[in-house]
Amino acid sequence: MTDRALLRFLERAGALDVEQIRGLIANSLERGRRAAERAGVADFKIVVDGLCYVVEKGCLVTVNEDDRNRRRWGR
């Protein structure tokens, strides 16, 4: 099963409100998005609470673990 199929199942079965989550993420990243917009940047990363949000052409494309601390301490 793909991640997309799982997501669609959860959404359509009523177990997950994707649009609500989309809004929550957008609101939490708004400050970084505005700063990037003022700087004229469309591709950037926002690191919050151990996660790295990757934005390309103004659109959130993926979320990864922030591995900066792991590399710094050799974990």
N, C-alpha and C positions, 0 to 999 in steps of 0.2 A: 504494500500500500504506500502510495506517495504521501508526502506531507500535505500537499494540496488536497488530496482526497480526504484525508483525515480532518483537515480544517473545514472543508465543505460539509462533511458529515456532522461535525460538532455544530456548525452554524445552522444547518437545515434541520437538525434534530432538536434545536432549541436549547442546546447546552452551552452555546457561546454566542454572544452578541458582538460580531466582528466590527460593526460600525461604532459601537460604544468604545471598544478597545482602540480602534483607529483614532477616535476623537481624544481619548486619554493620552495616547502617545503624542499626537500632534500638539496638544496643549503643553505637555511637559517639555517638548523640544522647541517651542515657539521662541523663546529668548535666544537660543543659538541660531535659529533660522533667521531671525531679524538681524542679528549681528553679521551673519554671512551675507545677507542681502545688502546691508550697508557697505560691506567691503567689496561687493561686486563678485562674490564667490558663489558658484553653483554646486561645486563638489567639495564636501567637507565631512568631518567626523565630529560627533558629540559624544563625550565620555561621561557617563553618569552612573553612579552606584554599581560599578564593576561591569557595565555594559558599554559597548562601543556601537553607536548608531551611525551607519554609513549612508551619506546622502550624495546622490549623483544627479546632476542636472536638476537640483531642487526637489528630488523625490527620494524618500527613504527606501533604500533597496535591500538592506539587510541589517541584522543586529548580531554582533559577535561578543564574546567575552573580552573584556579589556585585559590583555595579557602583559601590560607594561610592568606591573608589580611582580609578576611571575618571572619575567626576564631579568628584572633588576636584582632580585634576590636569588636567582638561580633555582627556582622551584620547578 
